[in-house]
Amino acid sequence: MQVRWNFKLLPNQSQEATLEEWLVTLRKHRNYALRERTEGFEFNNKDLDSIVAYAYGSYCEIDSKVEYGSCCPLACLVLTHGVIPQNLELAIKKSKIKDKKTKEIIAVNTDWDSASGIQMKVTTQLRKSLDAFASIDSDVLQRNIAKLDTAFTNFFKNGRGYPQFIKRLDSFEYKPGRVLLSNIKKNYATAYLPGIGNIKFHNSRDLSIIEDLRTCTIKRDGGSWYISMLVNIAGALPDIKPLGECQSIVGIDVGINKLVALSDGSFAENKRPETNIRTARRLSMRQRAISRKTKGSKNKLKAIKKLAKQKHKLTQYRNGYGWQVASTIVKKADAIAREGLRIKNMIKRAKPKHDGKGGYKRNGASRKTGLNRVIQDAGWGDIFNKIAWLALKAGKPVVEVQALYTSQECPKCGHVDKKNREGDKFLCRECNYTEHADTKASRIIVRKVGLVFPSNKKTLPADCGKVTLSRYQSLGIEAKNHALGIANISISYSTVGYLRDKAETLKQSPSL
Ligand SMILES: [Zn+2]
């Protein structure tokens, strides 16, 4: 299976200087390439009414790939000639056609090269004349252009924004097979980075199980350097247990007062890494210190670095605590039920209220901003991702249910009322049933999955960790694991057969 591992690098002073230098050059390189493509597009589309026949190829429509007589290097996924090099020969791509049987070259196919292809060739030439480029590994420069290509593909195909000029670049990549590991000891190992040299790194994993070392990314974060490697390791993920065979299930409800409430009655506290009073005050002090310093001064830079370092520390703390919470939850039962939150919608800005005279009424915007900050600080989405990954490793299904009325519905009589809830207390207006509001919500979530609790509470209390399954109803929802790449670990979909099968069944029945 394929996983992503992160380690902290320990470069010496000169290596660190080289890394910093590389990032500056790579940023300029990327911005230059972006400007060249954008200008190529704008220049060639100045006069939209007249039909312009360009000498260097033709425009292709994205979907049909039909070629027209004018050039649109940006809209062209076949990207015939986004960039026009000074030496026109670089714009031509020659590919050799081999005979399949005899393996002899029978013909040479010439075509216009893609924008990135041309820019890569120009970069290779620049390495001969510019020292800054010559010092950088050629693969790293090529990956830099390839990353820009990905940004353009995201813009055209995945609805992302237009690639932006970068003020600060924090990472670069090596192609698979370039980075070599050696000198593997218990607590540290050495990575050979072409162009930089051997760098020691803290090691906390068993590196001997690596079968194949794929792309390696070097990152700068909060004043420290990290290596993030994509590795193929021995062993495969277990099959996900069918929901009908699960003997126990735990429901989770995320919130602000308690970070997670579990259906067995336990809680995970919300530590509020960035928004607790003490840290929030310190962060605002550091922020103020930055704004007091003269723009562009060394002292300002120092203050910025100080704040970045502290924020990095807090992020790491939240990350570690998130793993703790997720692992406790996954160990609790055979299956996990959670609500489907639209966190993006929850942290939207307060809508402005018009007073009808061209002005605005109070709309509680600053309170909403504060709440948004707290929601983001809790990191619910991150915890969900971690649970998904741990459950996937353990072969346990994660069921997502609709979050509608989980906080208002009474588990005893089914009465739904806003007034049922007061702070963290739940009191039913109909039958006087009372419980902790978050725990109750997590139990409603479990109920929505369709598993039925035993009615005999004497032998098995509702608060017991293991809740035996007595009946299995047919479900409206399929069990699915959400394994996203946002967390510390990303999963290659090719290795997860289960997810692939699920995706196919989902395609066949769009109503799910
Ligand atoms: Zn009730």
Boltz pocket constraint, residues with backbone or C-beta under 6 A from the ligand:
constraints:
  - pocket:
      binder: B
      contacts: [[A, 410], [A, 411], [A, 412], [A, 413], [A, 414], [A, 415], [A, 428], [A, 429], [A, 430], [A, 431], [A, 432], [A, 433]]
      max_distance: 6.0
